[in-house]
Amino acid sequence: MVRFDIDSGRTALVIVDMQNCFVADSPVAAPLGAEVAERLNRLAGACREAGITVIWTRHMVRPDGSNTGLLELIPPVAAGVINDDAPTAALHPLMDVRPGDVVLGKPRFGSFHGTDLEVILRSRGIDRLILGGINTNVCVDTTAREATMREFRVLFLSDGTANFDLPDGGLGAASAEELQRAACAVMAFGFAEVASVGQVLNRIRSSPPPDPEREQVLATRGGGKCRPPADPSPPPCGIGVHGLFAADLHLPGEHPPADGTDGCHSGRSRSWKVTRDSSIARLTWTQRT
């Protein structure tokens, strides 16, 4: 069975669709929704302490129906249960969403399609995801498949996901327990490492702390930390690359010194190169006389 390392600087927890309509008191709510909510809150807290990005998704469509498309074939969707302005589409009050977490609206089952999730992840140097939420065999499953197709490593939570019973659609009814077992088996076969919340918690607590160099280099959004270089001003000749990328790409001492001899006037020339080292983007320069 595959096993992925949990590197806190390269990992995100993506909690899928823990909304009012899916957690409790709804025809499409998972019977174990409240239990899953408690486990995911504990995991989210541990992730924040470890420096792991926490992302919440909401399955929602426009109230005017302009982007509902074929989802209208699903009766609850046609009735407006996931309309953006509907109370049923809001994140459930049980969910412990904190400042610095990312909340992402998605118009389809998968969390990548029609969203900027991949941009958020790539810009933070994240290449592995811990996935939980509701429903296991629909939105969480689809998100896992989308992630794998994009070369993200996926840890799929066996008890941090849940389903509701499905009625007879022509092949007989399917219970939430049956669907959970089948979905996790498929994930383990070809899409993800399947692990329990407890197992993932233990691995997070025993994993090394975030790399301080990486924390300084990567400019994150929504609660991340990045310290600008000591001299953020562009070189005297106005080379735009330095000004644009200084906060995102330079380590202290790696940006050109403000020595007044910038090549534009001194006869020296400089070349710029963006490289990657362990998923850290660097802007380096060389000076030739």
C-alpha positions as CSV (number, residue, x, y, z in Angstrom):
1,M,0.0,0.0,0.0
2,V,1.3,3.4,-0.9
3,R,2.4,5.8,1.9
4,F,3.1,9.5,1.4
5,D,5.2,11.6,3.7
6,I,3.5,14.5,5.4
7,D,5.7,17.5,4.8
8,S,4.0,20.4,6.6
9,G,5.3,23.0,4.1
10,R,4.1,21.1,1.1
11,T,0.8,19.8,2.4
12,A,-2.8,21.1,2.5
13,L,-5.8,19.8,4.3
14,V,-8.8,20.2,2.0
15,I,-12.1,19.7,3.8
16,V,-14.9,19.2,1.2
17,D,-18.4,20.5,1.5
18,M,-19.1,20.3,5.2
19,Q,-22.3,22.3,4.6
20,N,-25.6,22.5,6.4
21,C,-27.4,20.3,3.8
22,F,-24.7,17.5,4.0
23,V,-23.9,17.4,7.7
24,A,-27.3,17.2,9.4
25,D,-31.0,17.6,9.2
26,S,-31.4,17.2,5.4
27,P,-32.4,14.4,3.0
28,V,-28.9,14.5,1.6
29,A,-27.1,14.7,5.0
30,A,-24.7,11.9,6.0
31,P,-25.8,10.0,9.1
32,L,-22.3,10.3,10.5
33,G,-21.9,14.0,9.5
34,A,-21.6,15.4,13.0
35,E,-19.0,12.7,14.0
36,V,-16.9,13.5,10.9
37,A,-17.2,17.2,11.7
38,E,-15.6,16.7,15.1
39,R,-12.8,14.6,13.7
40,L,-12.0,17.1,10.9
41,N,-12.0,20.0,13.4
42,R,-9.4,18.2,15.5
43,L,-7.3,17.5,12.4
44,A,-7.6,21.1,11.2
45,G,-6.4,22.4,14.5
46,A,-3.3,20.1,14.4
47,C,-2.7,21.2,10.8
48,R,-2.7,24.8,11.7
49,E,-0.2,24.2,14.6
50,A,2.1,22.4,12.1
51,G,1.9,25.1,9.5
52,I,-0.3,23.1,7.1
53,T,-2.7,25.1,5.0
54,V,-6.4,24.5,5.7
55,I,-8.9,24.8,2.9
56,W,-12.7,24.5,3.1
57,T,-14.8,24.0,0.0
58,R,-18.5,24.8,-0.5
59,H,-20.5,23.2,-3.3
60,M,-22.6,26.1,-4.7
61,V,-24.3,27.4,-7.8
62,R,-25.6,30.7,-8.8
63,P,-29.1,31.4,-7.6
64,D,-30.2,32.4,-11.1
65,G,-29.3,29.0,-12.4
66,S,-26.9,30.3,-15.0
67,N,-24.1,27.8,-14.1
68,T,-26.2,24.9,-12.8
69,G,-26.2,23.0,-16.0
70,L,-26.8,19.3,-15.7
71,L,-26.7,19.5,-12.0
72,E,-30.4,20.5,-12.3
73,L,-31.1,16.8,-13.0
74,I,-30.5,16.2,-9.3
75,P,-33.7,17.0,-7.5
76,P,-32.2,18.7,-4.4
77,V,-30.0,20.9,-6.6
78,A,-33.0,21.8,-8.7
79,A,-34.8,22.7,-5.5
80,G,-32.0,25.2,-4.6
81,V,-30.3,23.3,-1.8
82,I,-26.8,24.5,-2.9
83,N,-27.8,27.9,-4.3
84,D,-25.0,30.3,-3.1
85,D,-27.5,32.4,-1.1
86,A,-29.3,29.4,0.5
87,P,-28.8,28.7,4.2
88,T,-28.5,25.1,3.4
89,A,-25.4,25.8,1.3
90,A,-23.5,27.6,4.1
91,L,-20.8,25.8,6.0
92,H,-22.3,24.0,9.0
93,P,-21.9,25.8,12.4
94,L,-20.1,22.8,13.8
95,M,-17.2,23.6,11.5
96,D,-14.3,25.4,13.1
97,V,-13.2,27.8,10.4
98,R,-10.5,30.1,11.5
99,P,-8.9,33.3,10.1
100,G,-6.1,32.4,7.7
101,D,-8.1,29.3,6.4
102,V,-9.0,29.4,2.7
103,V,-12.7,29.1,1.9
104,L,-13.4,28.1,-1.7
105,G,-16.7,28.0,-3.7
106,K,-16.9,25.3,-6.3
107,P,-19.7,24.9,-9.0
108,R,-19.2,21.1,-9.6
109,F,-18.4,18.0,-7.7
110,G,-14.7,18.3,-7.9
111,S,-12.8,21.0,-6.1
112,F,-10.5,21.8,-9.0
113,H,-13.0,22.2,-11.8
114,G,-14.1,25.9,-12.3
115,T,-12.0,27.1,-9.3
116,D,-8.6,28.6,-8.5
117,L,-7.7,25.7,-6.1
118,E,-4.7,24.6,-8.2
119,V,-3.3,28.2,-8.4
120,I,-3.6,28.4,-4.6
121,L,-1.8,25.2,-4.1
122,R,0.9,25.7,-6.7
123,S,1.7,29.2,-5.5
124,R,2.3,27.8,-2.0
125,G,4.5,25.0,-3.2
126,I,2.0,22.4,-2.1
127,D,2.1,19.0,-3.8
128,R,0.2,16.7,-1.4
129,L,-3.4,16.9,0.0
130,I,-5.2,15.4,2.9
131,L,-8.8,15.0,1.9
132,G,-11.9,14.7,4.0
133,G,-15.5,15.8,3.9
134,I,-18.9,14.8,2.5
135,N,-19.8,12.9,0.3
136,T,-17.1,10.3,0.2
137,N,-18.1,8.8,-3.1
138,V,-19.1,12.0,-4.9
139,C,-17.4,15.3,-4.2
140,V,-14.4,14.0,-2.1
141,D,-13.8,11.1,-4.5
142,T,-14.0,13.5,-7.5
143,T,-11.6,15.9,-5.9
144,A,-9.1,13.0,-5.2
145,R,-9.3,11.9,-8.8
146,E,-8.8,15.5,-10.1
147,A,-5.8,15.9,-7.7
148,T,-4.2,12.7,-8.8
149,M,-4.5,13.6,-12.5
150,R,-2.6,16.8,-11.6
151,E,0.2,14.9,-9.9
152,F,-0.8,15.8,-6.3
153,R,-0.2,13.1,-3.7
154,V,-3.5,12.4,-1.9
155,L,-4.1,11.1,1.6
156,F,-7.8,10.1,1.7
157,L,-9.4,10.0,5.2
158,S,-11.3,6.8,5.8
159,D,-13.2,8.1,8.8
160,G,-13.0,11.8,7.9
161,T,-15.4,11.2,5.1
162,A,-19.0,10.1,5.0
163,N,-22.0,9.3,2.7
164,F,-25.7,9.2,2.9
165,D,-27.8,6.2,1.7
166,L,-28.6,6.1,-2.0
167,P,-32.1,5.1,-3.2
168,D,-32.6,2.4,-5.8
169,G,-31.5,3.9,-9.1
170,G,-32.1,0.7,-11.1
171,L,-29.5,-1.6,-9.5
172,G,-30.9,-1.6,-6.0
173,A,-30.4,0.8,-3.0
174,A,-26.9,1.3,-1.5
175,S,-26.3,2.0,2.1
176,A,-23.9,4.6,3.4
177,E,-21.7,1.9,4.8
178,E,-21.5,0.0,1.5
179,L,-20.7,3.2,-0.4
180,Q,-18.0,4.2,2.1
181,R,-16.2,0.8,1.9
182,A,-16.3,0.8,-1.9
183,A,-15.1,4.4,-2.3
184,C,-12.1,3.8,0.0
185,A,-11.2,0.6,-1.7
186,V,-11.2,2.3,-5.1
187,M,-9.1,5.2,-3.7
188,A,-6.6,2.8,-2.2
189,F,-6.3,0.8,-5.4
190,G,-5.2,3.6,-7.7
191,F,-5.7,7.2,-6.4
192,A,-4.6,7.8,-2.9
193,E,-3.2,6.5,0.4
194,V,-6.2,5.7,2.6
195,A,-5.7,6.5,6.3
196,S,-7.7,7.3,9.4
197,V,-7.8,10.7,11.0
198,G,-6.0,9.3,14.0
199,Q,-3.2,7.9,11.9
200,V,-2.7,11.2,10.1
201,L,-2.8,13.1,13.4
202,N,0.0,11.0,14.7
203,R,2.1,11.5,11.6
204,I,1.6,15.3,11.7
205,R,2.7,15.4,15.3
206,S,5.8,13.4,14.6
207,S,6.7,15.2,11.4
208,P,9.6,17.7,11.3
209,P,8.7,21.4,11.7
210,P,8.4,23.6,8.6
211,D,11.6,24.6,6.9
212,P,12.2,28.3,8.0
213,E,14.1,29.0,4.8
214,R,11.0,27.9,2.8
215,E,8.7,29.9,5.0
216,Q,10.8,33.0,4.3
217,V,11.0,32.4,0.6
218,L,7.4,31.5,-0.3
219,A,5.0,34.5,-0.2
220,T,1.8,32.9,0.9
221,R,-1.7,34.4,1.0
222,G,-4.3,34.2,3.7
223,G,-2.3,33.8,6.9
224,G,1.1,32.7,5.5
225,K,4.4,34.3,6.5
226,C,7.0,35.9,4.3
227,R,9.6,38.4,5.3
228,P,10.8,40.8,2.6
229,P,14.5,41.1,1.8
230,A,16.6,43.7,3.7
231,D,16.7,46.0,0.6
232,P,13.4,45.6,-1.4
233,S,14.2,48.5,-3.8
234,P,14.9,47.7,-7.4
235,P,18.4,48.1,-8.8
236,P,19.3,51.7,-10.0
237,C,18.8,50.8,-13.6
238,G,15.2,49.8,-12.9
239,I,15.4,46.1,-13.7
240,G,11.8,45.1,-13.1
241,V,12.5,41.5,-12.2
242,H,14.0,42.4,-8.9
243,G,11.2,44.6,-7.9
244,L,8.5,42.1,-8.9
245,F,9.9,39.0,-7.4
246,A,11.9,40.2,-4.4
247,A,9.4,39.4,-1.7
248,D,8.5,36.0,-3.3
249,L,11.8,34.6,-4.4
250,H,14.8,36.1,-2.7
251,L,16.6,34.8,0.3
252,P,18.5,37.3,2.4
253,G,21.7,38.2,0.6
254,E,20.6,36.8,-2.7
255,H,19.3,40.0,-4.2
256,P,21.7,42.3,-6.0
257,P,23.5,44.8,-3.8
258,A,22.4,48.4,-4.2
259,D,26.0,49.4,-5.0
260,G,25.2,51.9,-7.6
261,T,26.9,49.8,-10.3
262,D,24.0,48.1,-12.0
263,G,25.4,47.2,-15.3
264,C,23.3,49.7,-17.2
265,H,25.9,52.4,-16.5
266,S,29.0,50.6,-15.3
267,G,29.8,48.3,-18.2
268,R,29.0,45.3,-16.2
269,S,26.3,42.8,-17.2
270,R,24.0,40.7,-15.0
271,S,21.9,37.7,-15.9
272,W,18.9,36.5,-14.0
273,K,17.7,32.9,-13.6
274,V,14.7,31.4,-11.8
275,T,15.4,27.9,-10.5
276,R,13.7,25.5,-8.1
277,D,15.2,23.7,-5.2
278,S,12.9,21.3,-3.2
279,S,9.9,23.2,-4.5
280,I,11.4,26.6,-3.5
281,A,11.6,29.1,-6.3
282,R,14.8,31.2,-6.3
283,L,15.8,34.2,-8.3
284,T,19.5,34.3,-8.6
285,W,21.9,36.6,-10.3
286,T,25.4,36.6,-11.6
287,Q,27.6,39.6,-12.5
288,R,30.2,39.6,-15.1
289,T,32.8,42.3,-15.6
